[in-house]
Amino acid sequence: MTSEPIEPDLGGLLVPLITPFTPDGAVDTSALEALANHVLDEGAAGLVALGTTAEAATLSRDERHQVLDVCAAVSRERSVRLIAGAGSNDTAASAAELQDLVKWPPVDAALTMIPYYTRPGARGVLAHFTALAATSPVPLVIYHIPHRTGQQVSAEVMLELAALPGVAGVKYAPGGIDAEAVTLLGSAPSGFAVLAGEDSVASALLALGAAGAIMASAHICTSQYAALIRAWLDDDARTARALGHRLAALSVALFAEPNPTVIKAVLHARGLIATPDVRLPLLQASPETTATALGLAGW
């Protein structure tokens, strides 16, 4: 790497796109393109490709490249931000995957998860991201979701990560609001974006100072989630509280079964994707859960 990556503006609503499938199980690139444009038309500031919601773990290398091709083309055409999921709990493999992102110039940043399963501890997490940030061609957005990784990271360590050159922010999904969240949001340095990543408490994280949100729930009622973020950023607490309470209930319903099963079922029910299919080990959402989410969405 010859120069430090320029940190992008990461504020606002970023939607981590699902991967729609055709009836024969292939990636439905036409539906993905239409869905990307739909959420942008409804007020999203940018897109996230190949996150957890995209079922990236079950996509082949060629399929992941298909997804990036579509999202990069839409991002270029619409002049919006694009974050791509990349990396694993293997530092060397993560570095190689990050280098591969140069093939898609519209990618502004990489969403890279705290090492999962091996749980390397605070020193290992710092060493992992120090190594990746030193060579990545794009800035890193750390994905902190201890529910999936089994690795807790304190606000103190997160602030050390924030000080690394080439680290632009964090998708913060700690499972709730606690003293660590308050400390991080009260101490985050300029140029380091804390993005709400826990949909049901995103409004509270925004109230505490989050710069925006990466919200899978925002596939549904996108304009309302975008309005929620704008209201908090504009210090319009009355509007934000009302929206936040209502949308939190919708988010809970959309995550009542493993993500993205309910979101896909709702999108299919509204004719936005051809099938509600997910790949094993996920199973399709139940009709009852889907109906509850549709009702809360007003669909």
C-alpha positions in Angstrom: 0.0 0.0 0.0 1.5 3.3 -1.1 -0.8 5.7 0.8 -3.2 5.8 3.7 -6.8 5.3 2.5 -9.1 8.4 2.7 -11.8 7.9 5.3 -15.3 8.2 3.8 -18.2 10.1 5.3 -20.2 7.3 6.9 -23.2 9.2 8.4 -26.8 8.4 7.7 -28.7 5.2 6.8 -26.7 2.4 5.2 -28.7 -0.7 4.2 -26.9 -4.1 4.4 -28.6 -5.8 1.4 -30.0 -9.3 1.4 -28.9 -11.6 -1.4 -32.1 -12.5 -3.4 -32.2 -16.0 -5.0 -34.0 -17.2 -8.1 -36.4 -20.2 -7.9 -33.5 -22.4 -9.0 -31.2 -21.1 -6.2 -28.9 -18.8 -8.2 -28.2 -15.2 -7.1 -30.9 -13.0 -8.6 -28.8 -10.1 -9.8 -31.8 -8.3 -11.4 -33.7 -8.3 -8.1 -30.6 -7.2 -6.2 -30.1 -4.3 -8.5 -33.8 -3.3 -8.2 -33.7 -3.6 -4.4 -30.5 -1.5 -4.1 -32.2 1.2 -6.2 -35.4 0.9 -4.2 -33.8 1.6 -0.8 -31.8 4.5 -2.2 -35.0 5.9 -3.7 -36.5 5.7 -0.3 -33.8 7.7 1.5 -30.8 5.4 2.2 -27.5 7.2 2.1 -25.6 4.1 1.0 -25.3 0.3 0.7 -23.5 -2.5 2.5 -22.7 -5.6 0.4 -21.9 -9.1 1.7 -22.8 -8.5 5.4 -24.4 -11.1 7.6 -27.8 -10.2 6.1 -26.4 -11.1 2.7 -25.8 -14.7 3.8 -22.3 -14.1 2.7 -21.1 -17.3 4.5 -23.1 -19.4 2.1 -22.1 -17.7 -1.1 -19.4 -19.0 -3.3 -16.5 -16.8 -4.4 -18.1 -16.3 -7.8 -21.4 -15.4 -6.2 -19.8 -12.9 -3.9 -18.2 -11.3 -6.9 -21.6 -11.1 -8.6 -23.0 -9.3 -5.6 -20.1 -6.8 -5.6 -20.5 -6.2 -9.3 -24.1 -5.3 -8.9 -23.7 -3.1 -5.8 -20.6 -1.4 -7.3 -22.5 -0.5 -10.5 -25.5 0.9 -8.5 -23.2 2.9 -6.2 -21.3 4.3 -9.1 -24.4 5.3 -11.0 -26.1 6.8 -7.9 -22.9 8.3 -6.4 -23.6 6.8 -3.0 -21.3 5.1 -0.4 -20.6 1.4 -0.6 -19.2 -0.7 2.2 -18.2 -4.3 1.5 -18.1 -7.1 4.0 -14.6 -8.7 4.0 -12.5 -10.7 6.4 -12.7 -13.5 8.9 -10.9 -14.8 12.0 -7.9 -15.5 9.9 -5.7 -12.4 9.7 -3.7 -13.5 6.7 -6.7 -14.6 4.7 -8.5 -11.4 5.7 -5.7 -9.2 4.4 -5.8 -11.1 1.1 -9.6 -10.6 0.9 -9.3 -6.9 1.6 -6.7 -6.6 -1.2 -9.2 -8.1 -3.6 -11.5 -5.2 -3.1 -9.4 -3.0 -5.4 -11.2 -4.8 -8.3 -14.3 -2.7 -7.3 -13.3 0.9 -7.1 -16.7 2.2 -5.8 -16.1 0.3 -2.5 -15.4 3.1 0.1 -14.7 0.9 3.1 -14.7 -2.7 4.3 -16.9 -4.1 7.1 -14.6 -6.4 9.0 -15.7 -8.5 11.9 -14.0 -8.8 15.3 -12.3 -12.3 15.1 -14.9 -14.9 16.0 -14.8 -18.4 17.5 -11.1 -18.2 18.3 -11.7 -15.2 20.6 -8.2 -13.9 20.7 -8.7 -11.4 23.5 -8.1 -7.6 23.5 -4.4 -7.8 22.6 -5.2 -10.2 19.7 -8.0 -8.0 18.4 -5.7 -5.0 18.4 -2.9 -6.9 16.6 -5.4 -8.3 14.1 -6.8 -4.9 13.1 -3.4 -3.2 13.3 -2.1 -5.7 10.7 -5.2 -5.3 8.5 -5.3 -1.5 8.6 -1.6 -1.3 7.6 -2.2 -3.0 4.3 -5.9 -2.6 3.4 -6.6 -0.5 0.3 -9.8 0.8 1.8 -10.6 2.1 5.3 -12.0 -0.5 7.8 -15.3 -0.4 9.6 -15.0 -2.8 12.5 -18.0 -5.0 13.1 -18.6 -5.5 16.8 -21.3 -8.0 17.5 -20.4 -10.2 20.5 -23.6 -12.2 20.1 -22.1 -13.7 17.0 -18.4 -13.5 17.7 -18.3 -14.5 21.4 -15.7 -11.7 21.8 -16.4 -8.8 24.1 -14.5 -5.6 23.3 -14.4 -2.8 25.9 -14.8 0.9 25.1 -11.2 1.3 26.1 -10.0 -1.2 23.5 -12.5 0.2 20.9 -11.0 3.7 21.4 -7.5 2.2 20.8 -8.8 0.7 17.6 -10.3 4.0 16.6 -6.9 5.6 16.8 -5.4 3.2 14.2 -4.8 4.9 10.8 -7.1 3.4 8.3 -9.9 2.6 10.8 -12.9 4.7 9.9 -15.6 3.5 12.2 -17.5 0.7 13.9 -20.8 -1.1 13.3 -21.7 -1.3 17.0 -24.1 -4.1 17.9 -23.3 -4.8 21.5 -26.7 -6.4 22.3 -28.0 -3.4 24.3 -27.1 -0.1 25.9 -24.7 -0.2 28.8 -21.9 1.9 30.4 -19.5 0.7 27.7 -21.7 2.1 24.9 -22.2 5.4 26.7 -18.4 5.7 27.2 -17.6 4.9 23.6 -20.2 7.3 22.2 -19.1 10.0 24.5 -15.4 9.6 23.7 -15.3 8.7 20.0 -12.7 10.8 18.2 -13.4 13.0 15.2 -13.2 10.9 12.0 -14.3 7.7 13.7 -18.0 6.9 13.0 -19.9 4.9 15.5 -22.8 3.3 13.5 -25.7 1.8 15.3 -25.9 -1.9 14.3 -28.4 -3.2 16.8 -31.7 -2.4 15.1 -34.0 -2.6 18.1 -31.9 -0.1 20.0 -30.6 2.0 17.1 -32.7 5.0 18.2 -31.1 5.0 21.6 -27.6 4.7 20.1 -28.4 7.7 17.8 -29.7 9.7 20.8 -26.3 9.0 22.4 -24.4 10.3 19.4 -24.1 7.6 16.8 -23.3 9.1 13.4 -25.7 6.8 11.5 -26.8 3.2 11.3 -26.3 0.0 9.4 -29.8 -1.5 9.7 -31.1 -4.6 8.0 -34.6 -3.7 9.2 -34.5 -0.7 6.8 -35.2 -3.0 3.8 -38.7 -2.4 5.1 -40.1 1.1 5.6 -36.8 2.5 4.4 -38.0 6.1 4.3 -39.1 5.9 8.0 -35.8 4.6 9.2 -34.1 7.3 7.2 -36.3 9.9 8.8 -35.5 8.5 12.3 -31.8 9.0 11.6 -32.3 12.5 10.2 -34.4 13.5 13.2 -31.7 12.5 15.7 -29.0 14.2 13.6 -31.2 17.3 13.4 -31.8 17.3 17.2 -35.5 16.8 16.7 -36.0 14.6 19.7 -39.8 14.7 19.6 -40.0 13.3 16.1 -37.2 10.8 16.7 -38.7 9.4 19.9 -42.0 8.7 18.2 -40.4 7.1 15.2 -37.9 5.2 17.3 -40.5 3.5 19.5 -42.6 2.4 16.6 -39.7 1.2 14.4 -38.1 -0.7 17.3 -41.2 -2.9 17.5 -40.9 -3.5 13.8 -37.2 -4.4 14.1 -38.0 -6.9 16.9 -40.5 -8.6 14.6 -38.1 -8.7 11.7 -35.5 -10.4 13.9 -37.9 -12.8 15.6 -36.4 -15.6 13.6 -32.8 -15.8 12.3 -31.8 -12.9 10.1 -32.6 -12.4 7.1 -35.4 -15.0 7.0 -38.2 -12.6 8.1 -37.0 -9.7 6.0 -36.9 -12.0 2.9 -40.4 -13.3 3.6 -41.8 -9.7 3.9 -40.0 -8.5 0.8 -41.3 -11.6 -1.1 -44.9 -10.9 0.2 -44.7 -7.4 -1.2 -43.4 -8.6 -4.6 -39.9 -7.1 -4.2 -38.0 -10.4 -4.6 -39.0 -13.5 -6.5 -38.6 -16.0 -3.6 -38.3 -15.9 0.2 -35.6 -18.5 -0.1 -32.6 -18.7 2.3 -29.8 -21.2 2.2 -29.3 -24.0 4.8 -28.7 -24.0 7.7 -31.3 -21.2 7.7 -35.0 -22.1 7.1 -37.7 -19.9 5.8 -39.6 -17.7 8.3 -43.0 -19.0 9.5 -46.2 -17.5 8.1 -47.1 -16.3 11.6 -43.9 -14.3 12.1 -44.1 -12.9 8.6 -47.7 -11.8 9.2 -46.8 -10.0 12.4 -44.0 -8.1 10.6 -46.2 -7.2 7.7 -48.8 -5.8 10.1 -46.3 -3.7 12.0 -44.9 -2.4 8.7 -48.4 -1.4 7.7 -48.2 -3.6 4.6 
